[in-house]
Amino acid sequence: MELVIAYKNYSSWSLRPWLLMRVAGIDFNERLLPFAHNNDLKDFAAQHDLPARVPVLLDQKRVIWDSLAIAEYLAEQFPERALWPTDVTLRALARSASAEMHSGFMALRQTFPMNCRVQKQAAALVITDAVQRDLNRLAALWARFAAAKADHKDEGAFLCGAFSIVDAMYAPVMWRVRGYGLTVSDEYAAWSEAMYALPAMQEWLAAAQAETWSMPQYDQAGEQ
Ligand SMILES: N[C@@H](CCC(=O)N[C@@H](CS)C(=O)NCC(=O)O)C(=O)O
């Protein structure tokens, strides 16, 4: 399998399937296309008749694009790794929250883009009402997962207990909240610590820090 991604520092959609595959122990090669610095992504997209977006997974002759479609494909290909929770209630919640991330949280995503190298203080940034609503929504979701996990006797550190697709879908949120000094809730903070401590997240961070490409419009995000 080959996973086509972009900048580790900035590409939040790339992180999701990459982290899922690493944590699940799925073997893959990676191809990194720095789309703002050369034409390789455009050429790749034209070759496969795709929009010029990553991530894309190549498996045998199959081309799978879009983070959620890739996650679903992997869940189907590796049923023994339980990429979605095995409990039906937790799975339904995980699927709903994953879809919500895929199509929502626009204010947080646009105002505070993922930037693993950034270390800012919230006091120096503009937190709009729309961003605050997204942060409140995260807190409500984390409370809902905590209650669902308790009901289903699965008390691990991740959203549904064991790491699953929903944690991968929210992984960039961890870098956003951490990097811009934002606050969500105690339940969120416990999850964030567990995510940050994952060896795969540390591997991603080290690679992001080693990258020399920069995108100034993202480096200045959130500032007044
Ligand atoms: N809905 C898509 C979003 C993919 C996306 O927007 N990827 C960004 C990178 S994080 C991209 O490829 N941008 C290329 C560009 O802006 O030229 C998914 O879930 O994979």
The ligand as an ORCA input file, in Angstrom:
! r2SCAN-3c Opt
* xyz 0 1
  N     -12.161     16.046      2.427
  C     -10.795     15.758      2.075
  C      -9.954     16.998      2.281
  C      -8.586     16.878      1.634
  C      -7.822     18.198      1.626
  O      -8.391     19.306      1.624
  N      -6.464     18.094      1.623
  C      -5.586     19.259      1.553
  C      -4.338     19.030      2.404
  S      -4.644     19.032      4.133
  C      -5.011     19.385      0.150
  O      -4.755     18.396     -0.510
  N      -4.770     20.620     -0.325
  C      -4.164     20.817     -1.598
  C      -4.231     22.252     -2.052
  O      -4.811     23.059     -1.323
  O      -3.700     22.533     -3.131
  C     -10.332     14.550      2.932
  O     -11.013     14.215      3.904
  O      -9.322     13.906      2.599
*
